[in-house]
Amino acid sequence: MFNLIIAAEEAAPSSGGGILGLLPLVLIFAVMYFLLLRPQRKRTKEAAALQGAIQVNDSVLLTNGILGVVTGIEDRYLWVEIAEGVQVQVMKGSVGNRVNLDGTPIVVPKAPKASKKSKKANADPAANTDVDPTKDKQ
């Protein structure tokens, strides 16, 4: 009986192993990186930049929804005035966003990314076919 099992294992074709067997695992890792890990790292960097840029008299929105004005900064903590004469000490990590005094977020405009076409246009103005020098600007 054992001879039949050994003979059946020897006669079974190989599954093709090697690199093609690892391809699904590599694809799964790549998808996980681009969908989960990379955006999380970006959010972490943005949060660290926000926490480092906070100054005294900045209006902040804490992650628990409280609005206040920063009155003091320590190593890892901030003193935030949430009402007249009421100050609380919070960790820098609890700051969700810098806001205007009315509670609207401060929007920092992002610089537009220059495309290859616009780089060529800036390098050689005569090659730019999008701009007609004979037209008057209104």
Residue pairs with C-beta under 8 A, 6 or more apart in sequence:
15 21
47 93
50 95
50 97
50 98
51 92
51 93
51 95
53 98
54 60
54 70
54 73
54 78
54 92
54 95
54 98
55 70
55 73
56 70
56 71
56 72
56 73
57 69
57 70
57 71
58 69
58 70
58 98
59 67
59 68
59 69
59 70
59 98
59 99
59 100
59 101
60 67
60 68
60 69
60 70
60 78
60 80
60 95
60 96
60 97
60 98
60 99
61 67
61 95
61 96
61 97
61 98
61 99
61 103
61 105
62 68
62 80
62 90
62 94
62 95
62 96
63 94
63 95
63 96
64 94
66 80
66 82
67 82
67 99
67 103
68 80
68 81
68 82
68 88
69 80
69 81
70 78
70 79
70 80
70 81
71 79
71 80
71 81
71 87
72 78
72 79
73 79
76 91
76 92
77 89
77 90
77 91
77 92
78 89
78 90
78 91
78 92
78 95
79 87
79 88
79 89
80 87
80 88
80 89
80 90
81 87
82 88
97 105
97 106
98 105
98 106
99 105
99 106
100 106
114 122
120 127
120 128
121 127
121 128
121 130
121 131
125 131
